[in-house]
């Protein structure tokens, strides 16, 4: 009788451990997905900020020099936040910010004329 109870208890513990491991994996996947989305949005906003920073601060520089300064700005901010980003990611974010701002200016010019 006691042996059957111990075996049942062991089975319940094993099933419980398996269930907890699956729950942990799902929670980790959810966290990774949400944090990645939040980081991407943060990176996009900082890219726009870096674009405007480079345009205002380095207005005498040429295009590639402004781009490099904007990239440095984003890399510094990401490092300060503890985010790990690559150079191509940062460049893509700044380039996108540049194109979005340019596209917005074109829309304004067209609506005025």
C-alpha positions as a printed NumPy array, in Angstrom:
array([[  0.   ,   0.   ,   0.   ],
       [  2.722,   2.502,   0.967],
       [  4.779,   1.488,  -2.075],
       [  1.842,   2.228,  -4.392],
       [  1.377,   5.605,  -2.731],
       [  5.087,   6.429,  -3.148],
       [  5.017,   5.418,  -6.813],
       [  1.932,   7.572,  -7.389],
       [  3.603,  10.487,  -5.624],
       [  6.723,  10.08 ,  -7.787],
       [  4.619,  10.06 , -10.952],
       [  2.779,  13.198,  -9.852],
       [  6.101,  14.916,  -9.139],
       [  7.521,  13.935, -12.53 ],
       [  4.418,  15.155, -14.36 ],
       [  4.517,  18.379, -12.312],
       [  8.179,  18.958, -13.179],
       [  7.513,  18.373, -16.869],
       [  4.554,  20.778, -16.761],
       [  6.62 ,  23.436, -14.966],
       [  9.447,  23.099, -17.492],
       [  7.018,  23.602, -20.393],
       [  5.491,  26.608, -18.644],
       [  8.965,  28.07 , -18.105],
       [  9.833,  27.626, -21.78 ],
       [  6.591,  29.311, -22.893],
       [  7.137,  32.177, -20.47 ],
       [ 10.691,  32.629, -21.739],
       [  9.52 ,  32.674, -25.372],
       [  6.834,  35.222, -24.512],
       [  9.371,  37.42 , -22.719],
       [ 11.815,  37.223, -25.631],
       [  9.111,  38.129, -28.14 ],
       [  7.814,  41.079, -26.146],
       [ 11.24 ,  42.434, -25.223],
       [ 12.404,  42.19 , -28.824],
       [  9.373,  44.143, -30.031],
       [  9.906,  46.807, -27.385],
       [ 13.612,  47.006, -28.207],
       [ 12.864,  47.39 , -31.911],
       [ 10.44 ,  50.219, -31.224],
       [ 12.977,  51.882, -28.91 ],
       [ 15.657,  51.493, -31.562],
       [ 13.391,  53.044, -34.205],
       [ 12.64 ,  56.056, -32.006],
       [ 16.3  ,  56.554, -31.146],
       [ 17.127,  56.299, -34.863],
       [ 14.802,  59.212, -35.603],
       [ 16.284,  61.118, -32.683],
       [ 19.802,  60.43 , -33.974],
       [ 18.874,  61.64 , -37.434],
       [ 17.622,  64.964, -36.117],
       [ 20.61 ,  65.23 , -33.766],
       [ 23.06 ,  64.756, -36.633],
       [ 21.151,  67.177, -38.893],
       [ 21.169,  69.918, -36.258],
       [ 24.578,  69.419, -34.687],
       [ 26.604,  68.509, -37.77 ],
       [ 24.83 ,  70.645, -40.376],
       [ 28.193,  71.605, -41.953],
       [ 29.17 ,  67.962, -42.529],
       [ 28.437,  66.015, -45.696],
       [ 25.936,  63.134, -45.845],
       [ 28.215,  60.19 , -44.946],
       [ 29.744,  62.097, -42.022],
       [ 26.275,  62.91 , -40.668],
       [ 25.303,  59.267, -41.057],
       [ 28.354,  58.164, -39.068],
       [ 27.594,  60.653, -36.294],
       [ 23.976,  59.452, -36.128],
       [ 25.15 ,  55.84 , -35.954],
       [ 27.564,  56.706, -33.149],
       [ 24.716,  58.387, -31.296],
       [ 22.494,  55.302, -31.521],
       [ 25.324,  52.956, -30.542],
       [ 26.11 ,  55.09 , -27.487],
       [ 22.463,  55.193, -26.409],
       [ 22.085,  51.433, -26.915],
       [ 25.206,  50.762, -24.877],
       [ 23.838,  52.992, -22.125],
       [ 20.63 ,  50.925, -22.099],
       [ 22.533,  47.646, -22.127],
       [ 21.196,  46.603, -25.533],
       [ 23.315,  44.656, -27.932],
       [ 22.881,  45.915, -31.484],
       [ 24.973,  45.451, -34.579],
       [ 26.296,  48.127, -36.908],
       [ 24.056,  47.014, -39.824],
       [ 20.966,  47.174, -37.585],
       [ 21.807,  50.675, -36.443],
       [ 22.627,  51.85 , -39.945],
       [ 19.322,  50.461, -41.22 ],
       [ 17.433,  52.275, -38.466],
       [ 19.112,  55.602, -39.223],
       [ 18.663,  55.159, -42.984],
       [ 14.978,  54.406, -42.441],
       [ 14.592,  57.507, -40.267],
       [ 16.248,  59.56 , -42.991],
       [ 13.966,  58.199, -45.692],
       [ 10.836,  58.641, -43.545],
       [ 11.716,  62.257, -42.811],
       [ 12.54 ,  62.911, -46.481],
       [  9.282,  61.283, -47.557],
       [  7.379,  63.416, -45.045],
       [  9.01 ,  66.574, -46.396],
       [  8.043,  65.61 , -49.953],
       [  4.42 ,  65.105, -48.89 ],
       [  4.385,  68.542, -47.246],
       [  5.888,  70.199, -50.342],
       [  3.343,  68.525, -52.607],
       [  0.426,  69.582, -50.437],
       [  1.666,  73.183, -50.388],
       [  2.132,  73.455, -54.161]])
